Amino acid sequence: MAPEMVALQETQYDSKVDIWALGVMMHEVITGVVLFNGINPIEVRKNILQFTSYKELVEKSKKFGFKSSNLIEESCRKMNNTEIIDLLDDMLQKDPMKRIPIEEVITRLENIETKLN
């Protein structure tokens, strides 16, 4: 769930929560690791609310040359496509007003696909 849903800040949500969810699922599909996990819903909620930015997580995970004991950090360390990292960072903005619209997600994914083919 998007941070604004987890924090119970608003009673109405828009399509920005779906952009967040798509970003979380894209991370999982690419890395094979759940981005926000925990042993119970309270821990998952805490992890979502403490999240700062996707780029920061990737940079932190690459800062050290040794293998991280944190599976999420280790999965981010393997991310090497800066365009995908930038896209996920824009999709996973905690502030829903800063999240990119779906049209931009589609355009950027098409551009990434073109470059990979």
Helices and strands as residue ranges (DSSP letters): H 3-6, H 16-31, H 41-50, H 54-63, H 71-77, H 82-91, G 96-98, H 102-116
